Amino acid sequence: MEIEWRVGRKDIMKFLGASDWGTVRFLKGEGLPVRYLPNRKPVLVPYEATEWLIAYDLLKKSQNPPITHP
């Protein structure tokens, strides 16, 4: 199995649908698995990021249940 990688800020932002690097930095602070190559280019493995995003979404939904009106 070949592992697909997203290398560089633009490619990572495109994969995540982010318009700026600040969004990626925020998610990285929350635990998004961004790694760095020896030349300091950021690298993201899409299947890991997808699993993380799903888990993050479920966690946030469980912490903030939807508001229901009686």
PQR file with spaces between the fields and no chain letter, atoms N, CA, C, O and H, PARSE charges and radii, in Angstrom:
ATOM       1  N    MET     1       0.835   -1.179    0.000 -0.4000 1.5000
ATOM       2  CA   MET     1       0.000    0.000    0.000 -0.0000 2.0000
ATOM       3  C    MET     1       0.881    1.244    0.000  0.5500 1.7000
ATOM       4  O    MET     1       1.797    1.370    0.812 -0.5500 1.4000
ATOM       5  N    GLU     2       0.594    2.147   -0.909 -0.4000 1.5000
ATOM       6  CA   GLU     2       1.360    3.379   -1.008 -0.0000 2.0000
ATOM       7  C    GLU     2       0.686    4.461   -0.167  0.5500 1.7000
ATOM       8  O    GLU     2      -0.528    4.647   -0.246 -0.5500 1.4000
ATOM       9  H    GLU     2      -0.150    2.044   -1.569  0.4000 1.0000
ATOM      10  N    ILE     3       1.465    5.161    0.625 -0.4000 1.5000
ATOM      11  CA   ILE     3       0.927    6.226    1.471 -0.0000 2.0000
ATOM      12  C    ILE     3       0.984    7.537    0.696  0.5500 1.7000
ATOM      13  O    ILE     3       2.022    7.916    0.154 -0.5500 1.4000
ATOM      14  H    ILE     3       2.452    5.009    0.689  0.4000 1.0000
ATOM      15  N    GLU     4      -0.158    8.219    0.658 -0.4000 1.5000
ATOM      16  CA   GLU     4      -0.249    9.514    0.003 -0.0000 2.0000
ATOM      17  C    GLU     4       0.095   10.588    1.029  0.5500 1.7000
ATOM      18  O    GLU     4      -0.332   10.509    2.181 -0.5500 1.4000
ATOM      19  H    GLU     4      -1.001    7.912    1.098  0.4000 1.0000
ATOM      20  N    TRP     5       0.854   11.577    0.619 -0.4000 1.5000
ATOM      21  CA   TRP     5       1.260   12.650    1.501 -0.0000 2.0000
ATOM      22  C    TRP     5       0.842   13.982    0.906  0.5500 1.7000
ATOM      23  O    TRP     5       0.777   14.126   -0.315 -0.5500 1.4000
ATOM      24  H    TRP     5       1.201   11.641   -0.317  0.4000 1.0000
ATOM      25  N    ARG     6       0.560   14.942    1.748 -0.4000 1.5000
ATOM      26  CA   ARG     6       0.352   16.328    1.338 -0.0000 2.0000
ATOM      27  C    ARG     6       1.544   17.096    1.870  0.5500 1.7000
ATOM      28  O    ARG     6       1.762   17.150    3.080 -0.5500 1.4000
ATOM      29  H    ARG     6       0.613   14.825    2.739  0.4000 1.0000
ATOM      30  N    VAL     7       2.321   17.693    0.971 -0.4000 1.5000
ATOM      31  CA   VAL     7       3.555   18.372    1.360 -0.0000 2.0000
ATOM      32  C    VAL     7       3.433   19.859    1.044  0.5500 1.7000
ATOM      33  O    VAL     7       3.061   20.239   -0.066 -0.5500 1.4000
ATOM      34  H    VAL     7       2.144   17.649   -0.012  0.4000 1.0000
ATOM      35  N    GLY     8       3.744   20.679    2.013 -0.4000 1.5000
ATOM      36  CA   GLY     8       3.722   22.125    1.836 -0.0000 2.0000
ATOM      37  C    GLY     8       2.419   22.744    2.317  0.5500 1.7000
ATOM      38  O    GLY     8       1.379   22.088    2.377 -0.5500 1.4000
ATOM      39  H    GLY     8       4.046   20.370    2.915  0.4000 1.0000
ATOM      40  N    ARG     9       2.503   24.012    2.656 -0.4000 1.5000
ATOM      41  CA   ARG     9       1.354   24.716    3.218 -0.0000 2.0000
ATOM      42  C    ARG     9       0.168   24.752    2.265  0.5500 1.7000
ATOM      43  O    ARG     9      -0.960   24.470    2.668 -0.5500 1.4000
ATOM      44  H    ARG     9       3.348   24.545    2.607  0.4000 1.0000
ATOM      45  N    LYS    10       0.414   25.096    1.007 -0.4000 1.5000
ATOM      46  CA   LYS    10      -0.694   25.234    0.054 -0.0000 2.0000
ATOM      47  C    LYS    10      -1.428   23.919   -0.148  0.5500 1.7000
ATOM      48  O    LYS    10      -2.658   23.895   -0.192 -0.5500 1.4000
ATOM      49  H    LYS    10       1.331   25.325    0.680  0.4000 1.0000
ATOM      50  N    ASP    11      -0.687   22.830   -0.271 -0.4000 1.5000
ATOM      51  CA   ASP    11      -1.308   21.522   -0.487 -0.0000 2.0000
ATOM      52  C    ASP    11      -2.119   21.088    0.739  0.5500 1.7000
ATOM      53  O    ASP    11      -3.200   20.517    0.602 -0.5500 1.4000
ATOM      54  H    ASP    11       0.312   22.850   -0.235  0.4000 1.0000
ATOM      55  N    ILE    12      -1.595   21.359    1.927 -0.4000 1.5000
ATOM      56  CA   ILE    12      -2.300   20.998    3.166 -0.0000 2.0000
ATOM      57  C    ILE    12      -3.564   21.848    3.311  0.5500 1.7000
ATOM      58  O    ILE    12      -4.623   21.326    3.660 -0.5500 1.4000
ATOM      59  H    ILE    12      -0.716   21.823    2.039  0.4000 1.0000
ATOM      60  N    MET    13      -3.459   23.154    3.047 -0.4000 1.5000
ATOM      61  CA   MET    13      -4.634   24.021    3.145 -0.0000 2.0000
ATOM      62  C    MET    13      -5.696   23.604    2.125  0.5500 1.7000
ATOM      63  O    MET    13      -6.889   23.621    2.430 -0.5500 1.4000
ATOM      64  H    MET    13      -2.599   23.578    2.764  0.4000 1.0000
ATOM      65  N    LYS    14      -5.275   23.237    0.937 -0.4000 1.5000
ATOM      66  CA   LYS    14      -6.225   22.794   -0.088 -0.0000 2.0000
ATOM      67  C    LYS    14      -6.946   21.523    0.367  0.5500 1.7000
ATOM      68  O    LYS    14      -8.162   21.411    0.214 -0.5500 1.4000
ATOM      69  H    LYS    14      -4.307   23.223    0.689  0.4000 1.0000
ATOM      70  N    PHE    15      -6.207   20.575    0.921 -0.4000 1.5000
ATOM      71  CA   PHE    15      -6.805   19.325    1.405 -0.0000 2.0000
ATOM      72  C    PHE    15      -7.832   19.590    2.509  0.5500 1.7000
ATOM      73  O    PHE    15      -8.904   18.986    2.524 -0.5500 1.4000
ATOM      74  H    PHE    15      -5.219   20.666    1.045  0.4000 1.0000
ATOM      75  N    LEU    16      -7.497   20.496    3.432 -0.4000 1.5000
ATOM      76  CA   LEU    16      -8.378   20.784    4.562 -0.0000 2.0000
ATOM      77  C    LEU    16      -9.495   21.768    4.215  0.5500 1.7000
ATOM      78  O    LEU    16     -10.447   21.921    4.980 -0.5500 1.4000
ATOM      79  H    LEU    16      -6.626   20.987    3.419  0.4000 1.0000
ATOM      80  N    GLY    17      -9.381   22.435    3.066 -0.4000 1.5000
ATOM      81  CA   GLY    17     -10.375   23.440    2.700 -0.0000 2.0000
ATOM      82  C    GLY    17     -10.204   24.720    3.490  0.5500 1.7000
ATOM      83  O    GLY    17     -11.166   25.457    3.711 -0.5500 1.4000
ATOM      84  H    GLY    17      -8.607   22.311    2.444  0.4000 1.0000
ATOM      85  N    ALA    18      -8.979   24.985    3.914 -0.4000 1.5000
ATOM      86  CA   ALA    18      -8.687   26.178    4.714 -0.0000 2.0000
ATOM      87  C    ALA    18      -8.203   27.300    3.798  0.5500 1.7000
ATOM      88  O    ALA    18      -7.525   27.052    2.801 -0.5500 1.4000
ATOM      89  H    ALA    18      -8.198   24.387    3.735  0.4000 1.0000
ATOM      90  N    SER    19      -8.556   28.530    4.146 -0.4000 1.5000
ATOM      91  CA   SER    19      -8.147   29.655    3.316 -0.0000 2.0000
ATOM      92  C    SER    19      -6.843   30.301    3.792  0.5500 1.7000
ATOM      93  O    SER    19      -6.222   31.074    3.063 -0.5500 1.4000
ATOM      94  H    SER    19      -9.107   28.731    4.956  0.4000 1.0000
ATOM      95  N    ASP    20      -6.436   29.977    5.018 -0.4000 1.5000
ATOM      96  CA   ASP    20      -5.165   30.521    5.498 -0.0000 2.0000
ATOM      97  C    ASP    20      -4.473   29.531    6.438  0.5500 1.7000
ATOM      98  O    ASP    20      -5.088   28.592    6.942 -0.5500 1.4000
ATOM      99  H    ASP    20      -6.940   29.349    5.610  0.4000 1.0000
ATOM     100  N    TRP    21      -3.195   29.765    6.654 -0.4000 1.5000
ATOM     101  CA   TRP    21      -2.391   28.850    7.465 -0.0000 2.0000
ATOM     102  C    TRP    21      -2.758   28.940    8.939  0.5500 1.7000
ATOM     103  O    TRP    21      -2.499   28.003    9.694 -0.5500 1.4000
ATOM     104  H    TRP    21      -2.695   30.528    6.244  0.4000 1.0000
ATOM     105  N    GLY    22      -3.354   30.042    9.359 -0.4000 1.5000
ATOM     106  CA   GLY    22      -3.763   30.196   10.752 -0.0000 2.0000
ATOM     107  C    GLY    22      -4.754   29.122   11.174  0.5500 1.7000
ATOM     108  O    GLY    22      -4.715   28.650   12.310 -0.5500 1.4000
ATOM     109  H    GLY    22      -3.565   30.803    8.745  0.4000 1.0000
ATOM     110  N    THR    23      -5.638   28.735   10.270 -0.4000 1.5000
ATOM     111  CA   THR    23      -6.596   27.671   10.556 -0.0000 2.0000
ATOM     112  C    THR    23      -5.868   26.358   10.813  0.5500 1.7000
ATOM     113  O    THR    23      -6.213   25.618   11.734 -0.5500 1.4000
ATOM     114  H    THR    23      -5.671   29.118    9.347  0.4000 1.0000
ATOM     115  N    VAL    24      -4.864   26.077   10.000 -0.4000 1.5000
ATOM     116  CA   VAL    24      -4.084   24.841   10.161 -0.0000 2.0000
ATOM     117  C    VAL    24      -3.318   24.889   11.474  0.5500 1.7000
ATOM     118  O    VAL    24      -3.237   23.885   12.183 -0.5500 1.4000
ATOM     119  H    VAL    24      -4.584   26.678    9.252  0.4000 1.0000
ATOM     120  N    ARG    25      -2.756   26.050   11.805 -0.4000 1.5000
ATOM     121  CA   ARG    25      -2.040   26.186   13.078 -0.0000 2.0000
ATOM     122  C    ARG    25      -2.963   25.942   14.258  0.5500 1.7000
ATOM     123  O    ARG    25      -2.581   25.283   15.225 -0.5500 1.4000
ATOM     124  H    ARG    25      -2.822   26.865   11.229  0.4000 1.0000
ATOM     125  N    PHE    26      -4.193   26.479   14.180 -0.4000 1.5000
ATOM     126  CA   PHE    26      -5.163   26.247   15.254 -0.0000 2.0000
ATOM     127  C    PHE    26      -5.450   24.758   15.399  0.5500 1.7000
ATOM     128  O    PHE    26      -5.412   24.220   16.505 -0.5500 1.4000
ATOM     129  H    PHE    26      -4.503   27.015   13.395  0.4000 1.0000
ATOM     130  N    LEU    27      -5.737   24.089   14.277 -0.4000 1.5000
ATOM     131  CA   LEU    27      -6.042   22.657   14.325 -0.0000 2.0000
ATOM     132  C    LEU    27      -4.833   21.854   14.797  0.5500 1.7000
ATOM     133  O    LEU    27      -4.980   20.855   15.500 -0.5500 1.4000
ATOM     134  H    LEU    27      -5.768   24.526   13.378  0.4000 1.0000
ATOM     135  N    LYS    28      -3.646   22.295   14.408 -0.4000 1.5000
ATOM     136  CA   LYS    28      -2.424   21.633   14.872 -0.0000 2.0000
ATOM     137  C    LYS    28      -2.313   21.733   16.392  0.5500 1.7000
ATOM     138  O    LYS    28      -1.904   20.781   17.055 -0.5500 1.4000
ATOM     139  H    LYS    28      -3.527   23.107   13.836  0.4000 1.0000
ATOM     140  N    GLY    29      -2.674   22.871   16.927 -0.4000 1.5000
ATOM     141  CA   GLY    29      -2.679   23.051   18.381 -0.0000 2.0000
ATOM     142  C    GLY    29      -3.700   22.156   19.072  0.5500 1.7000
ATOM     143  O    GLY    29      -3.526   21.789   20.234 -0.5500 1.4000
ATOM     144  H    GLY    29      -3.006   23.645   16.388  0.4000 1.0000
ATOM     145  N    GLU    30      -4.763   21.807   18.358 -0.4000 1.5000
ATOM     146  CA   GLU    30      -5.786   20.905   18.873 -0.0000 2.0000
ATOM     147  C    GLU    30      -5.389   19.432   18.719  0.5500 1.7000
ATOM     148  O    GLU    30      -6.041   18.550   19.276 -0.5500 1.4000
ATOM     149  H    GLU    30      -4.904   22.106   17.414  0.4000 1.0000
ATOM     150  N    GLY    31      -4.313   19.170   17.959 -0.4000 1.5000
ATOM     151  CA   GLY    31      -3.828   17.802   17.819 -0.0000 2.0000
ATOM     152  C    GLY    31      -3.732   17.263   16.403  0.5500 1.7000
ATOM     153  O    GLY    31      -3.368   16.102   16.216 -0.5500 1.4000
ATOM     154  H    GLY    31      -3.783   19.887   17.507  0.4000 1.0000
ATOM     155  N    LEU    32      -4.054   18.084   15.388 -0.4000 1.5000
ATOM     156  CA   LEU    32      -3.940   17.628   13.999 -0.0000 2.0000
ATOM     157  C    LEU    32      -2.527   17.122   13.743  0.5500 1.7000
ATOM     158  O    LEU    32      -1.562   17.832   14.028 -0.5500 1.4000
ATOM     159  H    LEU    32      -4.350   19.027   15.541  0.4000 1.0000
ATOM     160  N    PRO    33      -2.382   15.901   13.206 -0.5600 1.5000
ATOM     161  CA   PRO    33      -1.044   15.309   13.060  0.2800 2.0000
ATOM     162  C    PRO    33      -0.248   15.861   11.878  0.5500 1.7000
ATOM     163  O    PRO    33      -0.114   15.198   10.850 -0.5500 1.4000
ATOM     164  N    VAL    34       0.282   17.088   12.032 -0.4000 1.5000
ATOM     165  CA   VAL    34       1.153   17.692   11.021 -0.0000 2.0000
ATOM     166  C    VAL    34       2.588   17.381   11.409  0.5500 1.7000
ATOM     167  O    VAL    34       2.994   17.594   12.551 -0.5500 1.4000
ATOM     168  H    VAL    34       0.172   17.626   12.867  0.4000 1.0000
ATOM     169  N    ARG    35       3.342   16.881   10.463 -0.4000 1.5000
ATOM     170  CA   ARG    35       4.761   16.577   10.706 -0.0000 2.0000
ATOM     171  C    ARG    35       5.610   17.521    9.861  0.5500 1.7000
ATOM     172  O    ARG    35       5.084   18.256    9.025 -0.5500 1.4000
ATOM     173  H    ARG    35       3.012   16.708    9.535  0.4000 1.0000
ATOM     174  N    TYR    36       6.901   17.500   10.078 -0.4000 1.5000
ATOM     175  CA   TYR    36       7.796   18.352    9.313 -0.0000 2.0000
ATOM     176  C    TYR    36       8.953   17.536    8.758  0.5500 1.7000
ATOM     177  O    TYR    36       9.512   16.679    9.442 -0.5500 1.4000
ATOM     178  H    TYR    36       7.328   16.904   10.758  0.4000 1.0000
ATOM     179  N    LEU    37       9.302   17.817    7.506 -0.4000 1.5000
ATOM     180  CA   LEU    37      10.465   17.204    6.875 -0.0000 2.0000
ATOM     181  C    LEU    37      11.718   17.899    7.400  0.5500 1.7000
ATOM     182  O    LEU    37      11.619   18.955    8.024 -0.5500 1.4000
ATOM     183  H    LEU    37       8.847   18.514    6.951  0.4000 1.0000
ATOM     184  N    PRO    38      12.902   17.319    7.154 -0.5600 1.5000
ATOM     185  CA   PRO    38      14.134   17.971    7.612  0.2800 2.0000
ATOM     186  C    PRO    38      14.307   19.394    7.061  0.5500 1.7000
ATOM     187  O    PRO    38      14.956   20.228    7.692 -0.5500 1.4000
ATOM     188  N    ASN    39      13.724   19.670    5.880 -0.4000 1.5000
ATOM     189  CA   ASN    39      13.824   21.023    5.320 -0.0000 2.0000
ATOM     190  C    ASN    39      12.738   21.953    5.869  0.5500 1.7000
ATOM     191  O    ASN    39      12.560   23.060    5.360 -0.5500 1.4000
ATOM     192  H    ASN    39      13.197   18.993    5.368  0.4000 1.0000
ATOM     193  N    ARG    40      12.006   21.509    6.913 -0.4000 1.5000
ATOM     194  CA   ARG    40      10.969   22.252    7.626 -0.0000 2.0000
ATOM     195  C    ARG    40       9.667   22.417    6.847  0.5500 1.7000
ATOM     196  O    ARG    40       8.809   23.205    7.245 -0.5500 1.4000
ATOM     197  H    ARG    40      12.152   20.610    7.326  0.4000 1.0000
ATOM     198  N    LYS    41       9.507   21.682    5.734 -0.4000 1.5000
ATOM     199  CA   LYS    41       8.225   21.712    5.029 -0.0000 2.0000
ATOM     200  C    LYS    41       7.226   20.872    5.808  0.5500 1.7000
ATOM     201  O    LYS    41       7.547   19.766    6.242 -0.5500 1.4000
ATOM     202  H    LYS    41      10.204   21.042    5.410  0.4000 1.0000
ATOM     203  N    PRO    42       6.005   21.395    5.988 -0.5600 1.5000
ATOM     204  CA   PRO    42       4.991   20.621    6.695  0.2800 2.0000
ATOM     205  C    PRO    42       4.456   19.488    5.828  0.5500 1.7000
ATOM     206  O    PRO    42       4.351   19.616    4.608 -0.5500 1.4000
ATOM     207  N    VAL    43       4.118   18.373    6.483 -0.4000 1.5000
ATOM     208  CA   VAL    43       3.624   17.178    5.798 -0.0000 2.0000
ATOM     209  C    VAL    43       2.385   16.686    6.534  0.5500 1.7000
ATOM     210  O    VAL    43       2.335   16.682    7.764 -0.5500 1.4000
ATOM     211  H    VAL    43       4.203   18.269    7.474  0.4000 1.0000
ATOM     212  N    LEU    44       1.381   16.269    5.752 -0.4000 1.5000
ATOM     213  CA   LEU    44       0.157   15.733    6.319 -0.0000 2.0000
ATOM     214  C    LEU    44      -0.181   14.444    5.586  0.5500 1.7000
ATOM     215  O    LEU    44      -0.154   14.404    4.356 -0.5500 1.4000
ATOM     216  H    LEU    44       1.422   16.272    4.753  0.4000 1.0000
ATOM     217  N    VAL    45      -0.500   13.390    6.331 -0.4000 1.5000
ATOM     218  CA   VAL    45      -0.937   12.125    5.737 -0.0000 2.0000
ATOM     219  C    VAL    45      -2.469   12.168    5.730  0.5500 1.7000
ATOM     220  O    VAL    45      -3.089   12.161    6.793 -0.5500 1.4000
ATOM     221  H    VAL    45      -0.522   13.422    7.330  0.4000 1.0000
ATOM     222  N    PRO    46      -3.088   12.212    4.537 -0.5600 1.5000
ATOM     223  CA   PRO    46      -4.536   12.417    4.460  0.2800 2.0000
ATOM     224  C    PRO    46      -5.392   11.441    5.259  0.5500 1.7000
ATOM     225  O    PRO    46      -6.358   11.861    5.896 -0.5500 1.4000
ATOM     226  N    TYR    47      -5.063   10.143    5.243 -0.4000 1.5000
ATOM     227  CA   TYR    47      -5.931    9.210    5.979 -0.0000 2.0000
ATOM     228  C    TYR    47      -5.847    9.450    7.477  0.5500 1.7000
ATOM     229  O    TYR    47      -6.853    9.298    8.171 -0.5500 1.4000
ATOM     230  H    TYR    47      -4.279    9.801    4.726  0.4000 1.0000
ATOM     231  N    GLU    48      -4.675    9.823    8.004 -0.4000 1.5000
ATOM     232  CA   GLU    48      -4.554   10.153    9.426 -0.0000 2.0000
ATOM     233  C    GLU    48      -5.337   11.429    9.743  0.5500 1.7000
ATOM     234  O    GLU    48      -6.032   11.511   10.756 -0.5500 1.4000
ATOM     235  H    GLU    48      -3.858    9.946    7.440  0.4000 1.0000
ATOM     236  N    ALA    49      -5.211   12.417    8.863 -0.4000 1.5000
ATOM     237  CA   ALA    49      -5.903   13.680    9.086 -0.0000 2.0000
ATOM     238  C    ALA    49      -7.417   13.485    9.033  0.5500 1.7000
ATOM     239  O    ALA    49      -8.144   14.081    9.828 -0.5500 1.4000
ATOM     240  H    ALA    49      -4.646   12.351    8.040  0.4000 1.0000
ATOM     241  N    THR    50      -7.891   12.667    8.116 -0.4000 1.5000
ATOM     242  CA   THR    50      -9.325   12.409    8.004 -0.0000 2.0000
ATOM     243  C    THR    50      -9.845   11.740    9.268  0.5500 1.7000
ATOM     244  O    THR    50     -10.880   12.143    9.799 -0.5500 1.4000
ATOM     245  H    THR    50      -7.300   12.183    7.471  0.4000 1.0000
ATOM     246  N    GLU    51      -9.145   10.728    9.754 -0.4000 1.5000
ATOM     247  CA   GLU    51      -9.550   10.059   10.993 -0.0000 2.0000
ATOM     248  C    GLU    51      -9.546   11.043   12.158  0.5500 1.7000
ATOM     249  O    GLU    51     -10.459   11.030   12.984 -0.5500 1.4000
ATOM     250  H    GLU    51      -8.304   10.401    9.323  0.4000 1.0000
ATOM     251  N    TRP    52      -8.526   11.894   12.230 -0.4000 1.5000
ATOM     252  CA   TRP    52      -8.439   12.870   13.304 -0.0000 2.0000
ATOM     253  C    TRP    52      -9.592   13.871   13.217  0.5500 1.7000
ATOM     254  O    TRP    52     -10.205   14.194   14.234 -0.5500 1.4000
ATOM     255  H    TRP    52      -7.784   11.904   11.559  0.4000 1.0000
ATOM     256  N    LEU    53      -9.892   14.363   12.014 -0.4000 1.5000
ATOM     257  CA   LEU    53     -10.968   15.337   11.838 -0.0000 2.0000
ATOM     258  C    LEU    53     -12.320   14.757   12.246  0.5500 1.7000
ATOM     259  O    LEU    53     -13.134   15.456   12.849 -0.5500 1.4000
ATOM     260  H    LEU    53      -9.393   14.100   11.187  0.4000 1.0000
ATOM     261  N    ILE    54     -12.563   13.502   11.930 -0.4000 1.5000
ATOM     262  CA   ILE    54     -13.816   12.852   12.325 -0.0000 2.0000
ATOM     263  C    ILE    54     -13.898   12.752   13.845  0.5500 1.7000
ATOM     264  O    ILE    54     -14.926   13.082   14.438 -0.5500 1.4000
ATOM     265  H    ILE    54     -11.901   12.934   11.441  0.4000 1.0000
ATOM     266  N    ALA    55     -12.815   12.295   14.476 -0.4000 1.5000
ATOM     267  CA   ALA    55     -12.798   12.169   15.935 -0.0000 2.0000
ATOM     268  C    ALA    55     -12.945   13.535   16.598  0.5500 1.7000
ATOM     269  O    ALA    55     -13.645   13.661   17.602 -0.5500 1.4000
ATOM     270  H    ALA    55     -11.981   12.027   13.994  0.4000 1.0000
ATOM     271  N    TYR    56     -12.294   14.557   16.048 -0.4000 1.5000
ATOM     272  CA   TYR    56     -12.377   15.914   16.589 -0.0000 2.0000
ATOM     273  C    TYR    56     -13.812   16.439   16.492  0.5500 1.7000
ATOM     274  O    TYR    56     -14.318   17.055   17.429 -0.5500 1.4000
ATOM     275  H    TYR    56     -11.725   14.455   15.232  0.4000 1.0000
ATOM     276  N    ASP    57     -14.455   16.192   15.361 -0.4000 1.5000
ATOM     277  CA   ASP    57     -15.843   16.619   15.161 -0.0000 2.0000
ATOM     278  C    ASP    57     -16.772   15.946   16.176  0.5500 1.7000
ATOM     279  O    ASP    57     -17.623   16.598   16.779 -0.5500 1.4000
ATOM     280  H    ASP    57     -14.044   15.691   14.600  0.4000 1.0000
ATOM     281  N    LEU    58     -16.598   14.646   16.352 -0.4000 1.5000
ATOM     282  CA   LEU    58     -17.440   13.923   17.309 -0.0000 2.0000
ATOM     283  C    LEU    58     -17.216   14.420   18.736  0.5500 1.7000
ATOM     284  O    LEU    58     -18.166   14.550   19.507 -0.5500 1.4000
ATOM     285  H    LEU    58     -15.907   14.116   15.861  0.4000 1.0000
ATOM     286  N    LEU    59     -15.968   14.694   19.082 -0.4000 1.5000
ATOM     287  CA   LEU    59     -15.651   15.212   20.411 -0.0000 2.0000
ATOM     288  C    LEU    59     -16.303   16.573   20.634  0.5500 1.7000
ATOM     289  O    LEU    59     -16.910   16.809   21.678 -0.5500 1.4000
ATOM     290  H    LEU    59     -15.196   14.589   18.456  0.4000 1.0000
ATOM     291  N    LYS    60     -16.180   17.457   19.666 -0.4000 1.5000
ATOM     292  CA   LYS    60     -16.762   18.796   19.799 -0.0000 2.0000
ATOM     293  C    LYS    60     -18.284   18.720   19.888  0.5500 1.7000
ATOM     294  O    LYS    60     -18.899   19.474   20.643 -0.5500 1.4000
ATOM     295  H    LYS    60     -15.687   17.265   18.817  0.4000 1.0000
ATOM     296  N    LYS    61     -18.893   17.821   19.126 -0.4000 1.5000
ATOM     297  CA   LYS    61     -20.350   17.676   19.184 -0.0000 2.0000
ATOM     298  C    LYS    61     -20.796   17.138   20.536  0.5500 1.7000
ATOM     299  O    LYS    61     -21.846   17.536   21.041 -0.5500 1.4000
ATOM     300  H    LYS    61     -18.394   17.209   18.512  0.4000 1.0000
ATOM     301  N    SER    62     -20.022   16.248   21.123 -0.4000 1.5000
ATOM     302  CA   SER    62     -20.398   15.689   22.430 -0.0000 2.0000
ATOM     303  C    SER    62     -20.218   16.724   23.544  0.5500 1.7000
ATOM     304  O    SER    62     -20.927   16.676   24.549 -0.5500 1.4000
ATOM     305  H    SER    62     -19.170   15.925   20.713  0.4000 1.0000
ATOM     306  N    GLN    63     -19.285   17.649   23.377 -0.4000 1.5000
ATOM     307  CA   GLN    63     -19.061   18.692   24.370 -0.0000 2.0000
ATOM     308  C    GLN    63     -20.086   19.818   24.243  0.5500 1.7000
ATOM     309  O    GLN    63     -20.409   20.483   25.227 -0.5500 1.4000
ATOM     310  H    GLN    63     -18.709   17.688   22.561  0.4000 1.0000
ATOM     311  N    ASN    64     -20.584   20.025   23.051 -0.4000 1.5000
ATOM     312  CA   ASN    64     -21.551   21.096   22.788 -0.0000 2.0000
ATOM     313  C    ASN    64     -22.800   20.507   22.138  0.5500 1.7000
ATOM     314  O    ASN    64     -22.960   20.598   20.920 -0.5500 1.4000
ATOM     315  H    ASN    64     -20.321   19.484   22.251  0.4000 1.0000
ATOM     316  N    PRO    65     -23.686   19.904   22.930 -0.5600 1.5000
ATOM     317  CA   PRO    65     -24.881   19.318   22.337  0.2800 2.0000
ATOM     318  C    PRO    65     -25.741   20.390   21.679  0.5500 1.7000
ATOM     319  O    PRO    65     -25.756   21.534   22.134 -0.5500 1.4000
ATOM     320  N    PRO    66     -26.458   20.036   20.616 -0.5600 1.5000
ATOM     321  CA   PRO    66     -27.277   21.028   19.935  0.2800 2.0000
ATOM     322  C    PRO    66     -28.355   21.594   20.855  0.5500 1.7000
ATOM     323  O    PRO    66     -28.858   20.907   21.745 -0.5500 1.4000
ATOM     324  N    ILE    67     -28.694   22.844   20.626 -0.4000 1.5000
ATOM     325  CA   ILE    67     -29.727   23.507   21.425 -0.0000 2.0000
ATOM     326  C    ILE    67     -31.097   23.082   20.890  0.5500 1.7000
ATOM     327  O    ILE    67     -31.376   23.199   19.697 -0.5500 1.4000
ATOM     328  H    ILE    67     -28.286   23.402   19.903  0.4000 1.0000
ATOM     329  N    THR    68     -31.931   22.596   21.783 -0.4000 1.5000
ATOM     330  CA   THR    68     -33.303   22.227   21.380 -0.0000 2.0000
ATOM     331  C    THR    68     -34.277   23.092   22.153  0.5500 1.7000
ATOM     332  O    THR    68     -34.101   23.354   23.343 -0.5500 1.4000
ATOM     333  H    THR    68     -31.704   22.501   22.752  0.4000 1.0000
ATOM     334  N    HIS    69     -35.289   23.518   21.460 -0.4000 1.5000
ATOM     335  CA   HIS    69     -36.311   24.367   22.099 -0.0000 2.0000
ATOM     336  C    HIS    69     -37.514   23.508   22.447  0.5500 1.7000
ATOM     337  O    HIS    69     -37.947   22.690   21.636 -0.5500 1.4000
ATOM     338  H    HIS    69     -35.432   23.305   20.494  0.4000 1.0000
ATOM     339  N    PRO    70     -38.066   23.686   23.659 -0.5600 1.5000
ATOM     340  CA   PRO    70     -39.227   22.886   24.067  0.2800 2.0000
ATOM     341  C    PRO    70     -40.488   23.225   23.284  0.5500 1.7000
ATOM     342  O    PRO    70     -41.540   22.631   23.520 -0.5500 1.4000
